[in-house]
Amino acid sequence: MRGDVYELKAPRNPRGREQTGRRYCVVVQGEDFDNLSTWLVAPTSSVIREGSLYPRIRIGTESSTVLIPQVTAVDPSARLGQLVGRVSLAHQQDIDRALRLILGLD
């Protein structure tokens, strides 16, 4: 679960800057909490952004940016589509560093 990359279905009623096109997300929630009704995910973007809050990963053959500032809770049965992959250990470590930074845990 943690580190899995899923298709992220668009919200029914997008607000503000929520994207509505096809996109992916990385599950950032710990394995011990897979029984919760919501999962914490970080959406991705094909737009390359710079900075420690935007780790890069590969999804298939494409490079994507993980949008750590946009971590959100989703109902996996309603918002997650097909499992498309898993981040590498090195990419998971980059994501973990960014999460610690934005949550003030370092």
Residue frames as a rotation matrix with the C-alpha (Angstrom) as fourth column:
MET 1
0.571 0.821 0.000 0.00
0.821 -0.571 0.000 0.00
0.000 0.000 -1.000 0.00
ARG 2
0.657 -0.392 -0.644 2.52
-0.040 -0.872 0.489 2.67
-0.753 -0.295 -0.588 1.08
GLY 3
-0.433 -0.855 -0.285 4.46
-0.309 -0.157 0.938 3.71
-0.847 0.494 -0.196 -1.99
ASP 4
-0.294 0.418 0.859 1.86
0.811 0.585 -0.007 2.31
-0.506 0.695 -0.511 -4.38
VAL 5
-0.857 0.047 -0.514 0.95
-0.287 -0.871 0.398 4.51
-0.429 0.488 0.760 -7.34
TYR 6
-0.284 0.863 0.419 -2.70
0.734 0.477 -0.484 4.61
-0.617 0.170 -0.768 -8.37
GLU 7
-0.570 0.349 0.744 -4.76
0.470 -0.604 0.644 6.41
0.674 0.717 0.180 -10.95
LEU 8
-0.771 0.343 -0.537 -6.54
0.365 -0.453 -0.813 9.22
-0.522 -0.823 0.224 -9.10
LYS 9
-0.188 0.799 0.572 -10.10
0.947 -0.006 0.321 9.78
0.260 0.602 -0.755 -10.27
ALA 10
-0.753 -0.053 0.655 -11.16
0.079 -0.997 0.011 13.40
0.653 0.060 0.755 -10.58
PRO 11
-0.833 0.501 -0.236 -13.39
0.237 -0.063 -0.969 14.75
-0.501 -0.863 -0.067 -7.81
ARG 12
-0.142 0.877 0.458 -17.09
0.985 0.170 -0.020 15.09
-0.095 0.449 -0.889 -8.67
ASN 13
0.864 0.449 0.227 -17.19
0.455 -0.890 0.030 18.77
0.216 0.078 -0.973 -7.79
PRO 14
-0.110 -0.992 -0.069 -13.68
0.953 -0.085 -0.292 20.19
0.284 -0.098 0.954 -8.16
ARG 15
0.911 0.342 -0.231 -13.03
0.405 -0.852 0.332 23.40
-0.083 -0.396 -0.915 -6.26
GLY 16
0.615 -0.689 -0.384 -10.37
-0.339 -0.670 0.660 26.02
-0.712 -0.276 -0.646 -6.56
ARG 17
0.041 -0.753 -0.657 -7.23
-0.991 -0.117 0.071 24.66
-0.130 0.648 -0.751 -8.16
GLU 18
-0.007 -0.008 1.000 -8.17
-0.214 0.977 0.007 20.98
-0.977 -0.214 -0.009 -8.09
GLN 19
-0.701 -0.300 -0.647 -7.21
-0.687 0.043 0.725 19.36
-0.190 0.953 -0.237 -11.37
THR 20
0.290 0.911 0.294 -9.81
-0.671 0.413 -0.616 17.38
-0.683 -0.019 0.731 -13.25
GLY 21
0.377 -0.196 -0.905 -7.74
-0.832 0.358 -0.424 15.60
0.407 0.913 -0.028 -15.89
ARG 22
0.829 -0.144 -0.541 -6.07
0.199 0.979 0.043 12.20
0.523 -0.143 0.840 -15.67
ARG 23
0.121 -0.828 0.547 -3.53
-0.802 -0.406 -0.438 12.03
0.585 -0.386 -0.714 -12.90
TYR 24
0.161 -0.202 -0.966 -1.89
0.337 0.931 -0.138 9.70
0.927 -0.304 0.218 -10.44
CYS 25
0.561 -0.057 0.826 -1.15
-0.726 -0.513 0.458 9.64
0.397 -0.857 -0.329 -6.73
VAL 26
-0.405 -0.718 -0.566 1.27
-0.080 0.645 -0.760 7.99
0.911 -0.262 -0.319 -4.34
VAL 27
0.743 0.604 -0.288 -0.05
0.194 0.218 0.957 6.42
0.640 -0.767 0.045 -1.14
VAL 28
-0.220 -0.848 0.483 1.86
-0.324 -0.403 -0.856 7.98
0.920 -0.344 -0.186 1.76
GLN 29
0.456 0.509 0.730 -0.07
-0.862 0.047 0.505 6.37
0.223 -0.860 0.460 4.62
GLY 30
-0.566 -0.732 0.380 1.54
-0.817 0.560 -0.137 3.62
-0.113 -0.388 -0.915 6.68
GLU 31
-0.618 0.227 -0.753 0.69
-0.256 0.847 0.465 -0.04
0.743 0.481 -0.465 6.09
ASP 32
-0.904 0.217 -0.368 -0.74
0.427 0.484 -0.764 -0.45
0.012 -0.848 -0.531 9.60
PHE 33
-0.542 0.709 -0.451 -3.60
-0.144 -0.608 -0.781 1.89
-0.828 -0.358 0.431 8.75
ASP 34
-0.962 0.142 -0.234 -4.94
-0.219 0.111 0.969 0.27
0.164 0.984 -0.076 5.57
ASN 35
-0.556 0.799 -0.231 -8.17
0.822 0.569 -0.009 -0.56
0.124 -0.195 -0.973 7.41
LEU 36
-0.559 0.352 -0.751 -9.17
0.163 -0.841 -0.515 3.12
-0.813 -0.411 0.413 7.71
SER 37
0.395 0.824 0.407 -11.99
0.644 0.067 -0.762 4.41
-0.655 0.563 -0.504 5.51
THR 38
0.980 -0.159 -0.116 -9.66
-0.195 -0.715 -0.671 7.02
0.023 0.680 -0.733 3.98
TRP 39
0.390 -0.917 0.088 -6.07
0.898 0.400 0.186 6.86
-0.205 0.006 0.979 2.81
LEU 40
0.528 -0.351 -0.774 -3.53
-0.154 -0.935 0.319 9.69
-0.835 -0.049 -0.548 2.68
VAL 41
0.383 -0.375 0.844 -2.22
0.889 0.398 -0.227 10.23
-0.251 0.838 0.485 -0.83
ALA 42
-0.130 -0.459 -0.879 -0.03
-0.050 -0.882 0.469 12.75
-0.990 0.105 0.092 -2.60
PRO 43
0.855 0.470 0.219 -1.14
0.201 0.090 -0.975 13.63
-0.478 0.878 -0.018 -6.13
THR 44
-0.248 -0.942 0.224 1.36
0.626 0.021 0.780 13.87
-0.740 0.334 0.584 -8.95
SER 45
0.720 0.379 -0.582 1.82
-0.176 -0.711 -0.681 16.27
-0.672 0.592 -0.445 -11.82
SER 46
0.555 -0.528 0.642 3.58
0.827 0.431 -0.361 16.01
-0.087 0.732 0.676 -15.14
VAL 47
0.745 -0.309 0.591 4.74
-0.098 -0.927 -0.362 19.60
0.660 0.211 -0.721 -14.65
ILE 48
0.083 -0.811 -0.580 8.25
0.826 0.382 -0.416 19.51
0.558 -0.444 0.701 -13.22
ARG 49
0.859 0.152 0.489 8.59
-0.147 -0.842 0.520 21.69
0.490 -0.518 -0.701 -10.13
GLU 50
-0.156 -0.983 -0.097 11.74
0.107 0.080 -0.991 22.48
0.982 -0.165 0.093 -8.23
GLY 51
-0.110 -0.011 0.994 12.32
-0.863 -0.494 -0.101 22.24
0.492 -0.869 0.044 -4.51
SER 52
-0.917 -0.398 0.033 12.48
-0.347 0.751 -0.561 19.79
0.198 -0.526 -0.827 -1.66
LEU 53
-0.392 0.853 0.346 8.66
-0.448 0.152 -0.881 19.61
-0.804 -0.500 0.322 -1.39
TYR 54
0.599 0.600 -0.530 8.37
-0.725 0.125 -0.678 18.24
-0.341 0.790 0.510 -4.92
PRO 55
-0.303 -0.742 0.597 10.18
-0.326 0.670 0.667 14.90
-0.895 0.008 -0.445 -5.25
ARG 56
-0.006 0.224 -0.975 10.34
-0.999 0.041 0.016 13.40
0.044 0.974 0.223 -8.71
ILE 57
-0.139 0.008 0.990 9.33
-0.229 0.973 -0.040 9.83
-0.963 -0.233 -0.133 -9.52
ARG 58
-0.842 -0.043 -0.538 8.87
-0.536 0.179 0.825 7.71
0.060 0.983 -0.174 -12.63
ILE 59
0.036 0.871 0.491 5.47
-0.361 0.469 -0.806 6.38
-0.932 -0.148 0.331 -13.60
GLY 60
0.834 0.100 0.543 6.08
0.407 0.554 -0.727 3.99
-0.373 0.827 0.422 -16.44
THR 61
0.017 -0.850 0.527 8.37
0.991 -0.054 -0.120 5.85
0.131 0.524 0.842 -18.80
GLU 62
0.301 0.192 0.934 7.32
0.301 -0.949 0.098 9.34
0.905 0.252 -0.343 -17.70
SER 63
-0.765 -0.557 -0.325 8.77
0.534 -0.266 -0.802 11.61
0.360 -0.787 0.501 -15.04
SER 64
0.337 0.904 0.263 6.29
0.416 -0.394 0.820 13.07
0.845 -0.167 -0.508 -12.55
THR 65
-0.695 -0.453 0.559 6.43
-0.248 -0.578 -0.777 15.42
0.675 -0.679 0.289 -9.60
VAL 66
-0.181 0.612 -0.770 4.87
0.862 0.475 0.175 14.36
0.473 -0.632 -0.614 -6.29
LEU 67
-0.164 0.233 0.959 2.93
-0.097 -0.971 0.220 17.31
0.982 -0.057 0.182 -4.90
ILE 68
-0.583 -0.167 -0.796 3.64
0.684 0.428 -0.591 16.94
0.439 -0.888 -0.135 -1.18
PRO 69
-0.972 0.233 -0.017 1.89
-0.183 -0.806 -0.563 20.24
-0.145 -0.544 0.826 -0.28
GLN 70
-0.279 0.922 -0.268 -1.32
-0.894 -0.147 0.423 18.73
0.351 0.357 0.866 -1.69
VAL 71
-0.946 -0.025 -0.322 -1.41
0.086 0.942 -0.324 15.56
0.312 -0.334 -0.890 0.43
THR 72
-0.331 0.915 0.230 -5.05
-0.910 -0.375 0.179 14.70
0.250 -0.150 0.957 0.97
ALA 73
-0.689 0.240 0.684 -7.33
-0.203 0.842 -0.500 12.01
-0.696 -0.484 -0.531 2.38
VAL 74
-0.410 0.571 -0.711 -9.36
-0.866 -0.001 0.499 10.06
0.284 0.821 0.495 -0.15
ASP 75
0.368 0.565 0.739 -11.85
-0.576 0.762 -0.296 7.21
-0.730 -0.317 0.606 0.00
PRO 76
-0.648 -0.762 0.004 -9.87
-0.447 0.385 0.807 4.53
-0.617 0.521 -0.590 -1.84
SER 77
-0.429 0.541 0.724 -12.99
0.626 0.755 -0.194 2.79
-0.651 0.370 -0.662 -3.13
ALA 78
0.645 0.760 -0.082 -14.31
0.507 -0.506 -0.698 6.00
-0.572 0.409 -0.711 -4.68
ARG 79
0.786 -0.317 -0.530 -11.21
-0.444 -0.887 -0.128 7.95
-0.430 0.336 -0.838 -5.76
LEU 80
-0.272 -0.959 0.080 -8.53
-0.626 0.240 0.742 5.40
-0.731 0.152 -0.666 -6.56
GLY 81
0.641 0.401 -0.654 -8.47
-0.767 0.371 -0.524 3.70
0.032 0.837 0.546 -9.92
GLN 82
0.893 -0.300 -0.336 -6.08
0.163 0.911 -0.380 1.07
0.420 0.284 0.862 -11.17
LEU 83
0.597 -0.803 -0.004 -2.79
-0.031 -0.028 0.999 0.32
-0.802 -0.596 -0.041 -9.39
VAL 84
0.970 -0.212 -0.118 -0.13
-0.146 -0.119 -0.982 1.34
0.194 0.970 -0.146 -11.92
GLY 85
0.202 -0.960 -0.194 3.11
0.177 0.231 -0.957 0.81
0.963 0.159 0.216 -10.04
ARG 86
0.834 -0.095 -0.543 5.20
0.546 0.011 0.838 1.39
-0.074 -0.995 0.061 -6.99
VAL 87
0.781 -0.601 0.167 7.87
-0.540 -0.785 -0.303 3.97
0.313 0.146 -0.938 -6.21
SER 88
0.220 -0.812 -0.540 11.45
0.260 0.582 -0.770 2.84
0.940 0.029 0.340 -5.78
LEU 89
0.395 -0.167 -0.903 13.11
0.918 0.109 0.381 2.83
0.035 -0.980 0.196 -2.37
ALA 90
-0.697 -0.713 -0.073 15.15
0.712 -0.700 0.043 5.91
-0.082 -0.022 0.996 -3.29
HIS 91
-0.554 0.576 0.600 12.02
0.047 -0.699 0.714 7.77
0.831 0.424 0.360 -4.41
GLN 92
0.486 0.735 -0.473 10.16
0.525 0.187 0.830 6.70
0.698 -0.652 -0.296 -1.24
GLN 93
-0.062 -0.601 -0.797 13.00
0.981 -0.183 0.062 8.15
-0.183 -0.778 0.601 0.82
ASP 94
-0.900 -0.209 0.383 12.71
0.325 -0.907 0.269 11.46
0.291 0.367 0.884 -1.09
ILE 95
-0.037 0.973 0.226 8.95
0.085 -0.222 0.971 11.49
0.996 0.055 -0.074 -0.43
ASP 96
0.443 0.160 -0.882 9.53
0.832 0.292 0.471 10.73
0.333 -0.943 -0.004 3.27
ARG 97
-0.595 -0.725 -0.346 12.02
0.793 -0.600 -0.106 13.63
-0.130 -0.338 0.932 3.55
ALA 98
-0.765 0.358 0.535 9.52
0.024 -0.814 0.580 16.01
0.643 0.457 0.614 1.95
LEU 99
0.309 0.913 -0.267 6.73
0.320 0.165 0.933 14.83
0.896 -0.374 -0.241 4.27
ARG 100
0.126 -0.343 -0.931 8.93
0.992 0.039 0.120 15.34
-0.005 -0.939 0.345 7.34
LEU 101
-0.854 -0.506 0.121 9.82
0.515 -0.855 0.059 18.82
0.073 0.113 0.991 6.10
ILE 102
-0.521 0.695 0.495 6.28
-0.105 -0.628 0.771 20.01
0.847 0.350 0.400 5.44
LEU 103
0.525 0.734 -0.431 4.97
0.323 0.297 0.899 18.50
0.788 -0.611 -0.081 8.69
GLY 104
0.333 -0.483 0.810 7.81
-0.704 -0.698 -0.127 20.03
0.627 -0.528 -0.573 10.70
LEU 105
0.994 0.101 0.032 9.06
-0.100 0.791 0.604 16.68
0.035 -0.604 0.796 11.94
ASP 106
0.351 -0.935 -0.053 12.78
0.686 0.295 -0.665 17.31
0.637 0.197 0.745 11.37
